[in-house]
Amino acid sequence: KNEIVFGGETRNMAVGLAMFGAGLGAYITGLTHTFFAEAIATTFVLWGLLLLYNDLLLTTRRFTITDAGLKIDVPMRLWSRSRLWEWKDISRLDVVTYSRDIDIENSTIRIHHQYPGDIALDREDRAYDVDLAQIVIERAGLKPDKGTAGVDLANLTTGQDATYTWKK
């Protein structure tokens, strides 16, 4: 098989763990005698679990480049765990940089897909990866938009708000 796999993103799970731990700690130490304190502790536990689940989704997500198309696997997702987007149906790729980012790795790739005859547009966002962006652009046959012509994917300008677009 000619497959190239791009693994999940590195995530910092500290916020989710801290919120879950603080809520659980309030119950363990008996600080939930009043309704308001119990409601806050429950909220912290639930938000902590949701943040941890989101981090697990992004950490386990895989983008696989195949001859047929771009396969997106999210094994922790409860619905639609795997999708295959054919190259002909990928209509656009954006690379978005922000002024607060000092490293290009903090930028985002947005891959747009639309099934033939469907009005719904699917989009998958991921942390910037030069190789993934280059392969998707080449295999999907995308061409640079007006302001994107001549842009080198490996040397994008950082420290400014910009969107680089490739379309069919």
DSSP file with accessible surface (Angstrom, degrees, kcal/mol):
  #  RESIDUE AA STRUCTURE BP1 BP2  ACC     N-H-->O    O-->H-N    N-H-->O    O-->H-N    TCO  KAPPA ALPHA  PHI   PSI    X-CA   Y-CA   Z-CA
    1    1 A K              0   0  215      0, 0.0     2,-1.1     0, 0.0    65,-0.0   0.000 360.0 360.0 360.0 139.9    0.0    0.0    0.0
    2    2 A N        +     0   0  114      2,-0.0     2,-0.4     0, 0.0    65,-0.1  -0.690 360.0 146.6 -97.7  78.5    1.1    3.5   -0.8
    3    3 A E        -     0   0   87     -2,-1.1     2,-0.5    63,-0.1    63,-0.2  -0.930  33.8-164.9-119.3 141.3   -0.1    5.2    2.4
    4    4 A I  E     -A   65   0A  73     61,-1.7    61,-3.3    -2,-0.4     2,-0.5  -0.995  14.9-155.4-121.4 126.0    1.3    8.0    4.4
    5    5 A V  E     -A   64   0A  80     -2,-0.5     2,-0.6    59,-0.2    59,-0.2  -0.886   8.4-164.6-109.7 128.9    0.0    8.5    7.9
    6    6 A F  E     -A   63   0A  18     57,-3.3    57,-2.6    -2,-0.5    -2,-0.0  -0.962  23.9-142.0-109.1 117.4    0.0   11.8    9.8
    7    7 A G        -     0   0   38     -2,-0.6    53,-0.1    55,-0.2    55,-0.1   0.042  27.4 -70.6 -74.5-178.6   -0.7   11.2   13.4
    8    8 A G        -     0   0   31     51,-0.5    51,-0.2     1,-0.1     2,-0.2  -0.090  54.0 -92.6 -68.9 170.5   -2.7   13.2   15.9
    9    9 A E        -     0   0   31     49,-1.8     2,-0.4    46,-0.1    -1,-0.1  -0.530  35.7-110.0 -84.6 150.0   -1.8   16.5   17.4
   10   10 A T        -     0   0  147     -2,-0.2     2,-0.4     2,-0.0    -1,-0.1  -0.674  43.0-168.9 -77.4 127.3    0.1   17.0   20.6
   11   11 A R        -     0   0   94     -2,-0.4     2,-0.7    44,-0.0    44,-0.0  -0.932  24.6-134.4-123.0 147.3   -2.3   18.4   23.2
   12   12 A N        -     0   0  130     -2,-0.4     3,-0.4     1,-0.1     4,-0.2  -0.880  19.7-175.4 -98.4 111.4   -1.8   19.8   26.7
   13   13 A M     >  +     0   0   54     -2,-0.7     4,-2.4     1,-0.2     5,-0.2   0.243  51.6 108.1 -92.8  14.6   -4.4   18.2   28.9
   14   14 A A  H  > S+     0   0   52      1,-0.2     4,-2.7     2,-0.2     5,-0.2   0.882  75.7  51.4 -62.7 -40.7   -3.6   20.3   31.9
   15   15 A V  H  > S+     0   0   95     -3,-0.4     4,-2.6     2,-0.2     5,-0.2   0.943 112.5  45.5 -65.0 -46.1   -6.8   22.4   31.9
   16   16 A G  H  > S+     0   0    0     -4,-0.2     4,-2.4     1,-0.2     5,-0.2   0.926 115.5  46.8 -63.1 -43.3   -9.1   19.4   31.6
   17   17 A L  H  X S+     0   0  102     -4,-2.4     4,-2.9     1,-0.2     5,-0.2   0.905 112.6  50.2 -65.2 -40.2   -7.2   17.6   34.4
   18   18 A A  H  X S+     0   0   64     -4,-2.7     4,-2.6    -5,-0.2    -2,-0.2   0.922 112.8  45.3 -65.2 -44.3   -7.2   20.6   36.6
   19   19 A M  H  X S+     0   0   45     -4,-2.6     4,-2.3     2,-0.2     5,-0.2   0.936 115.9  46.0 -66.0 -44.3  -10.9   21.3   36.2
   20   20 A F  H  X S+     0   0   60     -4,-2.4     4,-2.6    -5,-0.2     5,-0.2   0.936 115.0  47.7 -62.5 -45.5  -11.8   17.6   36.7
   21   21 A G  H  X S+     0   0   39     -4,-2.9     4,-2.8    -5,-0.2    -2,-0.2   0.886 111.1  50.5 -64.0 -39.4   -9.5   17.4   39.7
   22   22 A A  H  X S+     0   0   52     -4,-2.6     4,-1.8    -5,-0.2    -1,-0.2   0.927 113.3  45.3 -65.9 -43.4  -10.8   20.6   41.3
   23   23 A G  H  X S+     0   0    1     -4,-2.3     4,-1.4     2,-0.2    -2,-0.2   0.932 116.4  45.0 -65.4 -44.1  -14.4   19.5   41.0
   24   24 A L  H  X S+     0   0   73     -4,-2.6     4,-2.5    -5,-0.2    -2,-0.2   0.902 110.5  55.5 -66.2 -39.1  -13.7   16.0   42.3
   25   25 A G  H  X S+     0   0   26     -4,-2.8     4,-2.5    -5,-0.2     6,-0.2   0.854 102.2  56.6 -62.3 -35.0  -11.6   17.5   45.1
   26   26 A A  H  <>S+     0   0   21     -4,-1.8     5,-2.4     1,-0.2     6,-0.4   0.903 110.3  44.6 -64.3 -38.7  -14.5   19.6   46.2
   27   27 A Y  H ><5S+     0   0   83     -4,-1.4     3,-0.8     3,-0.2    -2,-0.2   0.923 113.7  49.5 -69.6 -43.3  -16.6   16.5   46.6
   28   28 A I  H 3<5S+     0   0  134     -4,-2.5    -2,-0.2     1,-0.2    -1,-0.2   0.904 112.9  45.8 -64.1 -41.1  -13.8   14.5   48.4
   29   29 A T  T 3<5S-     0   0   95     -4,-2.5    -1,-0.2    -5,-0.2    -2,-0.2   0.472 113.5-115.5 -84.7  -1.2  -13.0   17.3   50.9
   30   30 A G  T < 5S+     0   0   26     -3,-0.8     3,-0.3    -4,-0.4    -3,-0.2   0.800  70.3 137.4  76.5  30.6  -16.7   17.9   51.7
   31   31 A L      < +     0   0  119     -5,-2.4     3,-0.3    -6,-0.2    -4,-0.2   0.268  50.7  83.6 -90.5  15.0  -16.9   21.4   50.3
   32   32 A T        +     0   0   26     -6,-0.4    -1,-0.2    -5,-0.2     6,-0.1  -0.208  44.4 123.9-113.4  43.7  -20.3   20.8   48.7
   33   33 A H        +     0   0  174     -3,-0.3     2,-0.2     4,-0.1    -1,-0.2   0.821  67.6  58.2 -72.9 -30.4  -22.7   21.4   51.6
   34   34 A T  S  > S-     0   0   88     -3,-0.3     4,-2.2     1,-0.1     5,-0.2  -0.663  88.3-119.7-100.4 158.4  -24.7   24.0   49.8
   35   35 A F  H  > S+     0   0  170     -2,-0.2     4,-2.7     1,-0.2     5,-0.2   0.910 113.0  53.2 -60.3 -42.4  -26.5   23.7   46.5
   36   36 A F  H  > S+     0   0  150      1,-0.2     4,-2.4     2,-0.2    -1,-0.2   0.924 109.7  47.1 -62.9 -43.3  -24.4   26.4   44.8
   37   37 A A  H  > S+     0   0   28      1,-0.2     4,-2.4     2,-0.2    -1,-0.2   0.904 113.2  49.2 -65.5 -38.9  -21.1   24.7   45.8
   38   38 A E  H  X S+     0   0   90     -4,-2.2     4,-2.6     2,-0.2    -2,-0.2   0.900 110.4  50.8 -67.0 -38.9  -22.3   21.4   44.6
   39   39 A A  H  X S+     0   0   33     -4,-2.7     4,-2.4     2,-0.2    -2,-0.2   0.917 111.5  47.6 -64.7 -42.3  -23.4   22.9   41.3
   40   40 A I  H  X S+     0   0   73     -4,-2.4     4,-2.5     2,-0.2    -2,-0.2   0.929 112.7  48.8 -64.6 -44.5  -20.0   24.5   40.7
   41   41 A A  H  X S+     0   0    3     -4,-2.4     4,-2.3     2,-0.2    -2,-0.2   0.920 112.2  48.7 -62.7 -42.2  -18.2   21.3   41.6
   42   42 A T  H  X S+     0   0   51     -4,-2.6     4,-2.7     1,-0.2    -1,-0.2   0.913 110.3  51.7 -63.5 -41.2  -20.4   19.3   39.2
   43   43 A T  H  X S+     0   0   67     -4,-2.4     4,-2.9     1,-0.2     5,-0.3   0.918 109.4  50.0 -60.9 -42.9  -19.8   21.9   36.5
   44   44 A F  H  X S+     0   0   78     -4,-2.5     4,-2.4     2,-0.2    -2,-0.2   0.916 111.1  48.8 -63.4 -42.2  -16.1   21.6   37.0
   45   45 A V  H  X S+     0   0   26     -4,-2.3     4,-2.4     2,-0.2    -2,-0.2   0.949 114.3  45.3 -63.2 -46.9  -16.2   17.8   36.8
   46   46 A L  H  X S+     0   0   99     -4,-2.7     4,-2.5     1,-0.2    -2,-0.2   0.927 114.5  46.9 -65.2 -45.3  -18.3   17.9   33.6
   47   47 A W  H  X S+     0   0  138     -4,-2.9     4,-2.7    -5,-0.2     5,-0.2   0.898 111.2  53.0 -63.9 -38.9  -16.2   20.6   31.9
   48   48 A G  H  X S+     0   0    0     -4,-2.4     4,-2.4    -5,-0.3    -2,-0.2   0.934 110.4  47.1 -60.6 -44.4  -13.0   18.7   32.8
   49   49 A L  H  X S+     0   0   84     -4,-2.4     4,-2.5     2,-0.2    -2,-0.2   0.913 112.5  49.6 -63.6 -42.8  -14.4   15.5   31.3
   50   50 A L  H  X S+     0   0  103     -4,-2.5     4,-2.4     2,-0.2    -2,-0.2   0.915 111.8  47.9 -63.7 -41.8  -15.5   17.3   28.1
   51   51 A L  H  X S+     0   0   51     -4,-2.7     4,-2.3     2,-0.2    -1,-0.2   0.908 112.5  49.0 -66.2 -40.4  -12.1   19.0   27.7
   52   52 A L  H  X S+     0   0   29     -4,-2.4     4,-2.3    -5,-0.2    -2,-0.2   0.915 110.9  50.3 -64.8 -40.7  -10.2   15.7   28.2
   53   53 A Y  H  X S+     0   0   66     -4,-2.5     4,-2.4     2,-0.2    -2,-0.2   0.925 109.9  50.5 -63.3 -42.5  -12.5   14.0   25.7
   54   54 A N  H  X S+     0   0   70     -4,-2.4     4,-2.1     1,-0.2    -1,-0.2   0.919 110.4  49.5 -61.2 -43.7  -11.8   16.8   23.1
   55   55 A D  H  X S+     0   0   10     -4,-2.3     4,-2.2     1,-0.2    -1,-0.2   0.901 110.4  50.7 -63.3 -39.0   -8.1   16.4   23.7
   56   56 A L  H  X S+     0   0   65     -4,-2.3     4,-2.1     2,-0.2    -2,-0.2   0.888 107.5  53.9 -65.7 -38.0   -8.3   12.7   23.2
   57   57 A L  H  X S+     0   0   25     -4,-2.4     4,-0.8     1,-0.2    -2,-0.2   0.938 113.6  41.4 -59.6 -46.5  -10.2   13.1   20.0
   58   58 A L  H  < S+     0   0   32     -4,-2.1   -49,-1.8     1,-0.2    -2,-0.2   0.828 113.8  52.9 -73.4 -31.0   -7.5   15.4   18.6
   59   59 A T  H  < S+     0   0   53     -4,-2.2   -51,-0.5   -51,-0.2    -1,-0.2   0.874 114.3  40.7 -72.1 -36.0   -4.7   13.2   19.9
   60   60 A T  H  < S+     0   0   39     -4,-2.1    -1,-0.2    -5,-0.2    -2,-0.2   0.541  87.9 114.4 -91.7  -5.6   -6.0   10.0   18.3
   61   61 A R     <  -     0   0   13     -4,-0.8     2,-0.4    13,-0.2    13,-0.2  -0.429  47.4-165.9 -69.5 136.5   -7.1   11.5   15.0
   62   62 A R  E     - B   0  73A 100     11,-2.9    11,-2.7    -2,-0.1     2,-0.6  -0.983  15.2-155.3-126.8 137.0   -5.1   10.3   12.0
   63   63 A F  E     -AB   6  72A   0    -57,-2.6   -57,-3.3    -2,-0.4     2,-0.5  -0.959  17.4-168.1-107.2 121.3   -4.9   11.6    8.4
   64   64 A T  E     -AB   5  71A   7      7,-3.3     7,-3.1    -2,-0.6     2,-0.6  -0.950  12.7-147.3-116.4 124.3   -3.9    8.9    6.0
   65   65 A I  E     +AB   4  70A   0    -61,-3.3   -61,-1.7    -2,-0.5     2,-0.3  -0.799  29.9 167.4 -88.2 118.4   -2.9    9.7    2.4
   66   66 A T        -     0   0   17      3,-2.3   -63,-0.1    -2,-0.6    -2,-0.0  -0.776  50.7-106.2-122.8 172.3   -4.0    6.9    0.0
   67   67 A D  S    S+     0   0  107     -2,-0.3    20,-0.2     1,-0.2     3,-0.1   0.835 120.7  50.3 -66.6 -31.0   -4.3    6.6   -3.7
   68   68 A A  S    S-     0   0   60      1,-0.2    19,-1.0    18,-0.1     2,-0.3   0.816 123.8 -76.0 -77.9 -32.2   -8.1    6.8   -3.4
   69   69 A G  E     - C   0  86A   0     17,-0.2    -3,-2.3    18,-0.1     2,-0.6  -0.992  65.7 -35.7 166.7-161.9   -8.2   10.0   -1.3
   70   70 A L  E     -BC  65  85A   0     15,-2.9    15,-3.1    -2,-0.3     2,-0.5  -0.846  50.1-158.8 -97.6 118.1   -7.7   11.4    2.2
   71   71 A K  E     -BC  64  84A  75     -7,-3.1    -7,-3.3    -2,-0.6     2,-0.6  -0.869   3.4-164.3-101.7 127.2   -8.8    9.1    5.0
   72   72 A I  E     -BC  63  83A   1     11,-2.9    11,-2.1    -2,-0.5     2,-0.5  -0.954   7.3-173.3-114.8 116.6   -9.6   10.7    8.3
   73   73 A D  E     +BC  62  82A  19    -11,-2.7   -11,-2.9    -2,-0.6     9,-0.2  -0.943  14.5 173.5-113.3 129.7   -9.8    8.3   11.3
   74   74 A V    >   -     0   0    2      7,-3.2     3,-1.5    -2,-0.5   -13,-0.2  -0.794   5.0-178.9-130.6  88.2  -10.9    9.4   14.8
   75   75 A P  T 3  S+     0   0   58      0, 0.0    -1,-0.1     0, 0.0     6,-0.1   0.782  79.6  55.1 -65.0 -24.3  -11.1    6.1   16.8
   76   76 A M  T 3  S+     0   0   75    -20,-0.2     2,-0.2   -19,-0.2   -19,-0.1   0.601  84.5 103.7 -83.6 -11.0  -12.3    7.9   20.0
   77   77 A R    <   -     0   0   33     -3,-1.5     4,-0.1     1,-0.1    -3,-0.1  -0.505  65.6-146.4 -73.8 141.0  -15.3    9.5   18.2
   78   78 A L  S    S+     0   0  130     -2,-0.2     2,-0.3     2,-0.1    -1,-0.1   0.615  82.0  36.2 -82.5 -14.4  -18.7    7.9   18.9
   79   79 A W  S    S+     0   0  155      1,-0.2    -2,-0.0     2,-0.0    -1,-0.0  -0.951 119.6   8.0-134.4 153.9  -20.0    8.6   15.4
   80   80 A S        +     0   0   61     -2,-0.3    -1,-0.2     1,-0.1    -2,-0.1   0.888  66.0 175.6  41.7  62.4  -18.5    8.7   12.0
   81   81 A R        +     0   0  138      1,-0.2    -7,-3.2    -3,-0.1     2,-0.4   0.777  63.2  29.6 -70.0 -27.3  -15.2    7.2   13.1
   82   82 A S  E     +C   73   0A  62     -9,-0.2     2,-0.3    -7,-0.1    -9,-0.2  -0.999  63.3 177.5-138.7 136.1  -13.7    7.0    9.6
   83   83 A R  E     -C   72   0A  41    -11,-2.1   -11,-2.9    -2,-0.4     2,-0.5  -0.991  15.0-153.9-134.7 146.3  -14.2    9.0    6.5
   84   84 A L  E     -C   71   0A  76     -2,-0.3     2,-0.6   -13,-0.2   -13,-0.2  -0.976   8.3-165.2-121.5 116.3  -12.6    8.8    3.0
   85   85 A W  E     -C   70   0A   0    -15,-3.1   -15,-2.9    -2,-0.5     5,-0.1  -0.906  19.8-134.1-101.0 116.1  -12.6   12.0    1.0
   86   86 A E  E >>  -C   69   0A  90     -2,-0.6     3,-1.3   -17,-0.3     4,-0.6  -0.390  18.5-119.5 -67.2 149.6  -11.8   11.3   -2.6
   87   87 A W  G >4 S+     0   0   25    -19,-1.0     3,-1.1     1,-0.3    -1,-0.1   0.866 112.0  57.7 -60.5 -35.8   -9.2   13.7   -4.2
   88   88 A K  G 34 S+     0   0  121      1,-0.2    -1,-0.3     3,-0.0   -19,-0.1   0.745 105.1  52.2 -68.8 -21.3  -11.7   15.0   -6.8
   89   89 A D  G <4 S+     0   0   20     -3,-1.3    25,-2.0    24,-0.0     2,-0.7   0.503  81.7  98.3 -94.4  -6.8  -14.1   16.1   -4.0
   90   90 A I  E <<  +D  113   0B   0     -3,-1.1    23,-0.2    -4,-0.6     3,-0.1  -0.754  48.7 174.8 -81.8 116.3  -11.5   18.1   -2.0
   91   91 A S  E     +     0   0B  42     21,-1.3    77,-1.4    -2,-0.7     2,-0.3   0.643  51.8  11.8-102.7 -15.1  -12.3   21.7   -3.2
   92   92 A R  E     -DE 112 167B  82     20,-1.2    20,-2.9    75,-0.2     2,-0.4  -0.992  46.2-162.5-164.0 148.4  -10.1   23.9   -1.1
   93   93 A L  E     -DE 111 166B   0     73,-2.4    73,-2.5    -2,-0.3     2,-0.4  -0.992  14.1-169.6-136.3 129.0   -7.2   24.1    1.4
   94   94 A D  E     -DE 110 165B   5     16,-2.5    16,-2.9    -2,-0.4     2,-0.5  -0.949  11.5-159.2-116.2 140.9   -6.5   27.1    3.6
   95   95 A V  E     -DE 109 164B   0     69,-2.6    69,-2.9    -2,-0.4     2,-0.5  -0.989  18.4-164.2-114.7 119.7   -3.4   27.7    5.7
   96   96 A V  E     -DE 108 163B   6     12,-2.8    12,-2.3    -2,-0.5     2,-0.3  -0.919   7.8-174.5-112.1 125.2   -4.3   30.3    8.4
   97   97 A T  E     - E   0 162B   1     65,-2.8    65,-2.1    -2,-0.5     2,-0.3  -0.875  10.5-150.0-114.2 150.9   -1.6   32.1   10.4
   98   98 A Y    >   -     0   0   56     -2,-0.3     3,-1.4    63,-0.2    61,-0.7  -0.875  22.8-122.0-121.1 153.8   -2.3   34.5   13.3
   99   99 A S  T 3  S+     0   0   68     -2,-0.3    -1,-0.1     1,-0.3    62,-0.1   0.787 111.0  57.2 -66.3 -25.1   -0.4   37.5   14.5
  100  100 A R  T 3  S+     0   0  184     60,-0.0     2,-0.4     2,-0.0    -1,-0.3   0.587  86.7  96.3 -82.2 -10.1    0.0   36.0   18.0
  101  101 A D    <   +     0   0   16     -3,-1.4    58,-1.1     1,-0.1    59,-0.1  -0.701  43.9 177.9 -85.0 129.9    1.8   32.9   16.6
  102  102 A I        +     0   0  133     -2,-0.4     2,-0.4    56,-0.1    -1,-0.1   0.634  69.7  55.3-101.7 -18.1    5.6   33.0   16.6
  103  103 A D  S >  S-     0   0   84      1,-0.1     3,-1.7    55,-0.0     4,-0.2  -0.920  77.4-134.5-114.9 143.7    6.1   29.5   15.2
  104  104 A I  G >  S+     0   0   27     -2,-0.4     3,-1.9     1,-0.3    24,-0.2   0.789 102.7  71.8 -66.0 -23.4    4.6   28.2   11.9
  105  105 A E  G 3  S+     0   0  119      1,-0.3    23,-0.4    22,-0.1    -1,-0.3   0.699  88.1  63.6 -66.0 -16.6    3.5   25.0   13.7
  106  106 A N  G <  S+     0   0   85     -3,-1.7    -1,-0.3    21,-0.1    -2,-0.2   0.547  85.6  97.9 -83.1  -6.9    0.9   27.1   15.6
  107  107 A S  S <  S-     0   0    1     -3,-1.9    21,-2.3    -4,-0.2     2,-0.4  -0.211  71.2-123.3 -75.1 173.8   -0.9   27.8   12.3
  108  108 A T  E     -DF  96 127B  29    -12,-2.3   -12,-2.8    19,-0.2     2,-0.5  -0.940   7.3-148.3-127.2 141.2   -3.9   25.8   11.0
  109  109 A I  E     -DF  95 126B   0     17,-3.3    17,-2.1    -2,-0.4     2,-0.5  -0.908  13.4-165.1-101.3 133.8   -4.7   23.8    7.9
  110  110 A R  E     -DF  94 125B  57    -16,-2.9   -16,-2.5    -2,-0.5     2,-0.5  -0.972   2.0-165.8-120.0 116.3   -8.4   23.8    6.8
  111  111 A I  E     -DF  93 124B   0     13,-2.6    13,-2.2    -2,-0.5     2,-0.4  -0.903   7.3-156.9-105.3 123.6   -9.3   21.2    4.3
  112  112 A H  E     +DF  92 123B  16    -20,-2.9   -21,-1.3    -2,-0.5   -20,-1.2  -0.835  14.1 176.8-104.3 138.3  -12.7   21.7    2.6
  113  113 A H  E     -DF  90 122B   0      9,-3.0     9,-3.3    -2,-0.4     2,-0.4  -0.989  10.7-174.0-141.1 144.2  -14.6   18.8    1.0
  114  114 A Q        -     0   0   78    -25,-2.0     7,-0.1    -2,-0.3     3,-0.1  -0.966  23.5-131.1-142.5 124.4  -18.0   18.5   -0.6
  115  115 A Y    >   -     0   0   89      5,-0.4     3,-2.0    -2,-0.4     5,-0.1  -0.455  44.9 -90.5 -68.4 144.4  -19.7   15.3   -1.8
  116  116 A P  T 3  S+     0   0   87      0, 0.0    -1,-0.1     0, 0.0     3,-0.1  -0.316 111.1   9.1 -58.8 131.8  -21.0   15.5   -5.4
  117  117 A G  T 3  S+     0   0   92      1,-0.3     2,-0.4    -3,-0.1    -2,-0.1   0.464 104.1 114.4  78.7   1.6  -24.6   16.7   -5.5
  118  118 A D    <   -     0   0   73     -3,-2.0    -1,-0.3     2,-0.1     0, 0.0  -0.824  55.7-154.9-105.6 144.3  -24.6   17.6   -1.8
  119  119 A I        +     0   0  160     -2,-0.4     2,-0.2    -3,-0.1    -1,-0.1   0.627  67.0  99.7 -91.2 -12.4  -24.9   21.2   -0.6
  120  120 A A        -     0   0   45     -5,-0.1     2,-0.5     1,-0.0    -5,-0.4  -0.532  62.5-149.5 -77.4 137.9  -23.2   20.5    2.8
  121  121 A L        -     0   0   94     -2,-0.2     2,-0.3    -7,-0.1    -7,-0.2  -0.929   7.2-153.6-108.7 124.1  -19.5   21.5    3.0
  122  122 A D  E     -F  113   0B  43     -9,-3.3    -9,-3.0    -2,-0.5     2,-0.4  -0.768  12.9-174.5 -94.8 144.2  -17.3   19.4    5.3
  123  123 A R  E     -F  112   0B 115     -2,-0.3     2,-0.5   -11,-0.2   -11,-0.2  -0.999  10.7-166.3-141.1 136.6  -14.2   21.0    6.8
  124  124 A E  E     -F  111   0B  16    -13,-2.2   -13,-2.6    -2,-0.4     2,-0.3  -0.989  10.3-158.3-122.9 124.1  -11.5   19.4    8.9
  125  125 A D  E     +F  110   0B  52     -2,-0.5     2,-0.3   -15,-0.2   -15,-0.2  -0.812  17.7 166.7-102.2 145.6   -9.0   21.6   10.7
  126  126 A R  E     -F  109   0B  21    -17,-2.1   -17,-3.3    -2,-0.3     3,-0.1  -0.988  43.7 -85.9-152.8 154.9   -5.6   20.5   11.9
  127  127 A A  E     -F  108   0B  32     -2,-0.3   -19,-0.2   -19,-0.2   -21,-0.1  -0.329  66.9 -84.6 -60.6 145.8   -2.4   21.9   13.2
  128  128 A Y        +     0   0   14    -21,-2.3     2,-0.4   -23,-0.4    -1,-0.1  -0.275  50.2 174.0 -62.1 132.4   -0.1   23.0   10.3
  129  129 A D     >  -     0   0   44      1,-0.1     4,-2.5    -3,-0.1     5,-0.2  -0.954  22.6-152.5-138.7 117.7    2.1   20.3    8.7
  130  130 A V  H  > S+     0   0   47     -2,-0.4     4,-2.5     1,-0.2     5,-0.2   0.912  95.5  48.5 -57.9 -46.7    4.0   21.3    5.6
  131  131 A D  H  > S+     0   0  104      2,-0.2     4,-2.4     1,-0.2    -1,-0.2   0.916 111.8  48.3 -64.9 -43.4    4.1   17.8    4.2
  132  132 A L  H  > S+     0   0    0      2,-0.2     4,-2.5     1,-0.2     5,-0.2   0.944 112.9  48.2 -62.1 -45.7    0.4   17.1    4.7
  133  133 A A  H  X S+     0   0    0     -4,-2.5     4,-2.4     1,-0.2    -2,-0.2   0.932 112.5  48.7 -60.8 -45.2   -0.5   20.5    3.1
  134  134 A Q  H  X S+     0   0   73     -4,-2.5     4,-2.4    -5,-0.2    -1,-0.2   0.927 112.5  47.3 -62.7 -43.7    1.8   19.9    0.1
  135  135 A I  H  X S+     0   0   28     -4,-2.4     4,-3.0     2,-0.2     5,-0.3   0.925 112.3  49.1 -66.5 -43.1    0.5   16.4   -0.6
  136  136 A V  H  X S+     0   0    0     -4,-2.5     4,-2.3    -5,-0.2     6,-0.3   0.929 111.9  49.6 -62.8 -42.7   -3.2   17.4   -0.3
  137  137 A I  H  X>S+     0   0   13     -4,-2.4     5,-2.0    -5,-0.2     4,-0.7   0.937 115.9  42.6 -61.1 -45.3   -2.6   20.3   -2.7
  138  138 A E  H ><5S+     0   0  124     -4,-2.4     3,-0.6    -5,-0.2    -2,-0.2   0.950 117.9  42.7 -68.2 -49.2   -0.8   18.1   -5.3
  139  139 A R  H 3<5S+     0   0   94     -4,-3.0    -1,-0.2     1,-0.2    -2,-0.2   0.834 116.2  47.3 -71.1 -33.3   -3.1   15.1   -5.1
  140  140 A A  H 3<5S-     0   0    4     -4,-2.3    -1,-0.2    -5,-0.3    -2,-0.2   0.569 107.9-124.7 -84.0  -8.0   -6.4   17.2   -5.1
  141  141 A G  T <<5 +     0   0   38     -4,-0.7     2,-0.2    -3,-0.6    -3,-0.2   0.861  47.4 170.7  69.8  37.8   -5.1   19.3   -8.0
  142  142 A L      < -     0   0   12     -5,-2.0    26,-0.2    -6,-0.3    -1,-0.2  -0.548  20.0-152.1 -84.7 147.4   -5.6   22.6   -6.2
  143  143 A K  E     -G  167   0B 140     24,-3.5    24,-2.9    -2,-0.2     6,-0.1  -0.897  26.9 -96.9-119.1 147.2   -4.2   25.9   -7.5
  144  144 A P  E     -G  166   0B  65      0, 0.0    22,-0.3     0, 0.0     5,-0.1  -0.301  36.3-124.7 -65.2 142.3   -3.1   28.9   -5.6
  145  145 A D    >>  -     0   0   55     20,-2.9     3,-1.2     1,-0.0     4,-1.0  -0.181  42.8 -80.7 -72.7 176.0   -5.6   31.8   -5.1
  146  146 A K  G >4 S+     0   0  193      1,-0.3     3,-0.7     2,-0.2    -1,-0.0   0.906 129.4  34.8 -47.8 -58.6   -4.7   35.3   -6.2
  147  147 A G  G 34 S+     0   0   72      1,-0.2    -1,-0.3     3,-0.0    -2,-0.0   0.528 112.9  62.2 -79.5  -3.9   -2.7   36.3   -3.2
  148  148 A T  G X4  +     0   0    5     -3,-1.2     3,-2.0    17,-0.2    -1,-0.2   0.607  69.5 120.7 -98.9 -12.2   -1.2   32.9   -2.6
  149  149 A A  T << S+     0   0   67     -4,-1.0     3,-0.1    -3,-0.7    17,-0.0  -0.240  81.9  14.6 -57.9 132.3    0.7   32.5   -5.9
  150  150 A G  T 3  S+     0   0   86      1,-0.3     2,-0.3     0, 0.0    -1,-0.3   0.535  88.0 146.4  82.6   7.4    4.4   32.0   -5.3
  151  151 A V    <   -     0   0   44     -3,-2.0     2,-0.6     1,-0.0    -1,-0.3  -0.606  43.5-140.4 -80.7 132.5    4.0   31.2   -1.6
  152  152 A D    >   -     0   0   85     -2,-0.3     3,-1.2     3,-0.3    -1,-0.0  -0.841   4.1-152.7 -92.9 117.8    6.5   28.7   -0.2
  153  153 A L  G >  S+     0   0    6     -2,-0.6     3,-0.6     1,-0.3    -1,-0.1   0.802  94.3  53.8 -61.9 -29.1    4.7   26.3    2.2
  154  154 A A  G 3  S+     0   0   54      1,-0.2    -1,-0.3   -24,-0.1   -50,-0.1   0.681 114.2  40.7 -80.1 -16.7    7.9   25.7    4.2
  155  155 A N  G <  S+     0   0  123     -3,-1.2    -3,-0.3     2,-0.0    -1,-0.2  -0.339  74.9 161.3-130.2  55.0    8.7   29.4    4.7
  156  156 A L    <   -     0   0   16     -3,-0.6     2,-0.3     1,-0.1   -52,-0.1  -0.461  46.3-104.9 -73.5 148.2    5.4   31.1    5.5
  157  157 A T        -     0   0   78     -2,-0.1     3,-0.3   -53,-0.0     2,-0.2  -0.533  38.5-158.2 -73.9 133.3    5.5   34.5    7.2
  158  158 A T        +     0   0   60     -2,-0.3   -56,-0.1     1,-0.2   -59,-0.1  -0.630  63.0  49.7-106.3 168.2    4.7   34.3   10.9
  159  159 A G  S    S+     0   0   45    -58,-1.1     2,-0.3   -61,-0.7   -60,-0.3   0.694  94.5  84.4  80.5  18.5    3.5   37.1   13.2
  160  160 A Q  S    S-     0   0   84    -62,-0.4     2,-0.6    -3,-0.3    -1,-0.2  -0.993  83.0-106.0-147.7 153.3    0.7   38.3   11.0
  161  161 A D        +     0   0  113     -2,-0.3     2,-0.3   -63,-0.2   -63,-0.2  -0.723  57.6 148.1 -78.8 119.6   -2.9   37.5   10.3
  162  162 A A  E     -E   97   0B  22    -65,-2.1   -65,-2.8    -2,-0.6     2,-0.4  -0.993  36.3-155.8-152.6 150.1   -3.0   35.8    6.9
  163  163 A T  E     -E   96   0B  76     -2,-0.3     2,-0.5   -67,-0.2   -67,-0.2  -0.984   9.6-163.2-129.2 119.5   -4.9   33.1    5.0
  164  164 A Y  E     -E   95   0B  24    -69,-2.9   -69,-2.6    -2,-0.4     2,-0.4  -0.905  16.9-164.1-102.9 126.4   -3.3   31.3    2.1
  165  165 A T  E     -E   94   0B   9     -2,-0.5   -20,-2.9   -71,-0.2     2,-0.4  -0.924  19.2-172.8-123.3 137.6   -5.8   29.5   -0.1
  166  166 A W  E     +EG  93 144B  18    -73,-2.5   -73,-2.4    -2,-0.4     2,-0.3  -0.995  21.3 172.1-122.8 131.4   -5.6   26.8   -2.8
  167  167 A K  E      EG  92 143B  80    -24,-2.9   -24,-3.5    -2,-0.4   -75,-0.2  -0.862 360.0 360.0-133.1 169.9   -8.8   26.0   -4.8
  168  168 A K              0   0  129    -77,-1.4   -26,-0.1    -2,-0.3   -27,-0.1  -0.485 360.0 360.0 -84.7 360.0  -10.0   24.0   -7.8
